[in-house]
Amino acid sequence: MAIRNDEIPFVMGQKVTATIRGEVFAVSIRGWLKGQYVITDLPRVGVEAYRVAPQTGVQIHFIKDGLFVNFKSSSSYALAQAISLLVIEYPRTFDMHNLRKFERFKANIPVTFFYEEGDQKFEDSGLIRDVSSGGALISHSKQVTKKNLVCVTAELPAGGSFKLQKADVKNLRKNLKSDSAPYVTGVKWNGLLPESEDAIAKFVALRSKDHREISR
């Protein structure tokens, strides 16, 4: 689904793919100024800096938080010294598409959940980092596995709540920067309960309103 936005969602240091004269390179974003320029690493071939003349066509694409971003521009100049950088013109237009089936909304909501294995019951708590009508991303302290069916309970800021909402574990990763919540787990709702569906609708309405007010 195409998304309209007037600003590219760059993050300092994020990896992007640059295509120059048909060759593909992985580079990082080193800076930008909306409407003027974007700075990336200067691509390298082996140990040598890749030569990029002014006005050379450059195509950049990357994926961030489920969004595919793509644009074409041209180089302004390349710096191939101790610090090798490529400066390109800030694109006049760009394409951005949502790759996710459900739109996600960032959150920071305390959550508790449990799951059972045989006769044992395991409980944990953490934070919901984002939520959608399809699932949620949870950071927490105890590891789970993809075979687990978890029951989630949380109070949403818009006044709704999840109460023992069942969810399937779909993906797992570790956050090495956190000692208290080293596990990040993506869950998919296993049949939304009516109260959970209503809670998400209220939460989405609140986040959409906040976004419109910030945009003004």
C-alpha positions as CSV (number, residue, x, y, z in Angstrom):
1,M,0.0,0.0,0.0
2,A,1.5,3.4,-1.0
3,I,1.9,6.0,1.7
4,R,1.9,9.7,1.3
5,N,4.5,11.5,3.4
6,D,6.5,14.7,2.8
7,E,9.7,13.5,4.6
8,I,11.9,10.4,4.2
9,P,12.2,8.4,7.5
10,F,16.0,8.4,7.7
11,V,17.8,7.2,10.8
12,M,21.4,8.1,11.4
13,G,23.6,5.1,10.7
14,Q,20.9,3.0,9.0
15,K,21.9,0.6,6.3
16,V,20.5,1.4,2.8
17,T,21.1,-0.1,-0.7
18,A,22.7,2.3,-3.3
19,T,22.6,1.5,-7.0
20,I,25.2,3.4,-9.1
21,R,25.8,2.8,-12.8
22,G,24.2,-0.6,-12.4
23,E,26.3,-1.7,-9.4
24,V,24.8,-2.3,-6.0
25,F,26.4,-1.3,-2.7
26,A,25.4,-1.5,1.0
27,V,26.1,1.9,2.6
28,S,25.0,3.8,5.7
29,I,23.2,7.1,6.1
30,R,25.6,9.7,7.6
31,G,23.4,12.8,7.5
32,W,20.7,14.7,5.6
33,L,19.0,18.1,5.3
34,K,15.5,17.9,4.0
35,G,15.2,19.6,0.6
36,Q,19.0,19.9,0.2
37,Y,21.2,16.8,0.5
38,V,21.7,13.2,1.8
39,I,25.1,12.0,2.9
40,T,26.1,8.3,2.8
41,D,29.3,6.3,3.0
42,L,31.2,6.4,-0.3
43,P,30.9,2.9,-1.8
44,R,34.0,0.8,-2.0
45,V,35.2,-1.9,-4.3
46,G,37.6,-4.0,-2.2
47,V,39.9,-1.5,-0.4
48,E,39.4,1.1,-3.1
49,A,36.9,3.9,-3.0
50,Y,34.3,3.8,-5.8
51,R,34.7,6.8,-8.1
52,V,31.5,8.8,-8.4
53,A,31.5,11.9,-10.6
54,P,29.1,14.8,-10.0
55,Q,25.6,14.4,-11.5
56,T,25.9,10.6,-11.5
57,G,22.6,8.9,-11.1
58,V,22.0,7.3,-7.7
59,Q,19.1,5.1,-6.6
60,I,18.6,4.4,-2.9
61,H,16.2,2.0,-1.3
62,F,15.7,0.6,2.2
63,I,13.2,-1.0,4.6
64,K,12.4,0.6,8.0
65,D,9.6,-0.6,10.4
66,G,7.8,-2.4,7.6
67,L,8.0,0.5,5.1
68,F,9.8,0.1,1.8
69,V,11.3,3.5,0.7
70,N,12.8,4.1,-2.7
71,F,14.1,7.2,-4.6
72,K,16.3,8.3,-7.4
73,S,18.7,11.3,-7.3
74,S,22.1,12.3,-8.4
75,S,25.5,12.8,-6.8
76,S,26.7,16.3,-5.8
77,Y,30.3,15.3,-4.9
78,A,32.3,12.5,-3.4
79,L,34.9,12.9,-0.6
80,A,37.5,10.1,-0.8
81,Q,40.0,10.9,1.9
82,A,40.4,9.7,5.5
83,I,36.6,9.9,5.8
84,S,34.9,8.7,2.6
85,L,31.5,10.2,2.0
86,L,29.0,10.6,-0.9
87,V,26.8,13.6,-1.0
88,I,23.6,13.4,-3.2
89,E,20.8,15.8,-3.9
90,Y,17.8,15.4,-1.6
91,P,15.2,13.8,-3.9
92,R,12.2,15.8,-5.1
93,T,10.0,12.7,-5.0
94,F,10.2,9.3,-3.4
95,D,8.0,6.2,-3.1
96,M,7.0,4.6,0.2
97,H,5.0,1.5,0.6
98,N,3.7,-0.4,3.7
99,L,4.8,-4.0,3.4
100,R,2.8,-5.1,6.4
101,K,-0.7,-6.4,6.2
102,F,-1.7,-4.5,9.3
103,E,-0.6,-0.9,10.2
104,R,1.4,-0.9,13.5
105,F,1.4,1.8,16.1
106,K,4.3,2.4,18.4
107,A,3.6,2.0,22.1
108,N,5.2,1.7,25.6
109,I,2.6,-0.3,27.4
110,P,3.2,-2.6,30.5
111,V,2.0,-6.1,29.7
112,T,1.8,-9.5,31.5
113,F,1.5,-12.9,29.8
114,F,1.7,-16.6,30.6
115,Y,1.9,-19.8,28.7
116,E,1.7,-23.5,29.7
117,E,4.0,-26.4,28.9
118,G,2.6,-29.7,30.1
119,D,1.8,-29.3,33.8
120,Q,3.9,-26.2,34.2
121,K,2.8,-22.6,33.9
122,F,5.3,-19.9,33.0
123,E,4.6,-16.2,33.6
124,D,6.4,-13.0,32.5
125,S,6.0,-9.3,32.2
126,G,7.4,-6.6,29.9
127,L,6.4,-3.8,27.5
128,I,4.3,-3.8,24.3
129,R,6.5,-1.9,21.8
130,D,3.9,-1.7,19.0
131,V,0.4,-3.0,18.4
132,S,-1.9,-3.7,15.5
133,S,-5.1,-5.5,14.8
134,G,-2.9,-8.4,13.7
135,G,-0.5,-8.7,16.7
136,A,2.0,-7.0,18.8
137,L,5.8,-6.7,19.5
138,I,6.7,-7.4,23.2
139,S,10.0,-7.0,25.0
140,H,10.4,-9.1,28.1
141,S,12.8,-11.0,30.4
142,K,12.1,-14.8,29.8
143,Q,12.5,-16.7,26.6
144,V,9.6,-18.3,24.8
145,T,9.5,-20.5,21.8
146,K,7.5,-20.5,18.5
147,K,5.4,-23.4,19.7
148,N,4.0,-21.4,22.6
149,L,0.5,-20.0,22.7
150,V,0.6,-17.0,25.1
151,C,-2.2,-15.3,27.0
152,V,-1.7,-11.5,27.1
153,T,-3.1,-9.0,29.5
154,A,-2.6,-5.2,29.2
155,E,-4.3,-1.9,29.8
156,L,-4.2,0.4,26.8
157,P,-4.0,4.2,27.3
158,A,-7.2,4.9,25.5
159,G,-9.2,3.1,28.2
160,G,-9.5,-0.4,26.7
161,S,-7.7,-3.6,27.7
162,F,-6.6,-7.0,26.7
163,K,-7.6,-9.7,29.2
164,L,-6.2,-13.1,28.5
165,Q,-6.0,-12.4,24.8
166,K,-4.5,-15.5,23.1
167,A,-1.6,-15.0,20.7
168,D,0.8,-17.2,18.7
169,V,4.5,-16.6,18.9
170,K,5.6,-15.8,15.4
171,N,9.2,-14.4,15.6
172,L,11.9,-14.1,18.2
173,R,15.1,-12.0,18.6
174,K,17.4,-10.8,21.3
175,N,18.0,-7.2,22.4
176,L,21.7,-7.3,23.6
177,K,21.4,-3.7,24.8
178,S,18.9,-4.6,27.5
179,D,19.6,-6.7,30.7
180,S,16.1,-6.4,32.1
181,A,14.2,-7.2,28.9
182,P,16.6,-9.1,26.6
183,Y,13.9,-10.8,24.5
184,V,11.8,-9.3,21.8
185,T,8.9,-11.4,20.6
186,G,6.4,-10.8,17.8
187,V,3.0,-12.3,18.5
188,K,0.0,-12.8,16.2
189,W,-3.5,-12.6,17.8
190,N,-5.2,-15.9,17.9
191,G,-8.8,-14.7,17.1
192,L,-9.3,-11.2,18.6
193,L,-11.7,-11.1,21.5
194,P,-14.5,-8.4,21.1
195,E,-13.0,-6.4,24.0
196,S,-9.5,-6.6,22.5
197,E,-10.7,-5.5,19.1
198,D,-12.5,-2.6,20.7
199,A,-9.4,-1.7,22.7
200,I,-7.3,-1.6,19.6
201,A,-9.8,0.5,17.7
202,K,-9.7,3.1,20.6
203,F,-5.9,3.0,20.7
204,V,-5.6,3.5,16.9
205,A,-8.0,6.5,17.1
206,L,-6.0,8.0,19.9
207,R,-2.7,7.6,18.0
208,S,-4.1,8.9,14.8
209,K,-5.4,12.0,16.6
210,D,-2.0,12.6,18.2
211,H,-0.3,12.2,14.8
212,R,-2.6,14.8,13.1
213,E,-2.0,17.3,15.9
214,I,1.8,16.9,15.7
215,S,1.6,17.3,11.9
216,R,-0.1,20.7,12.3
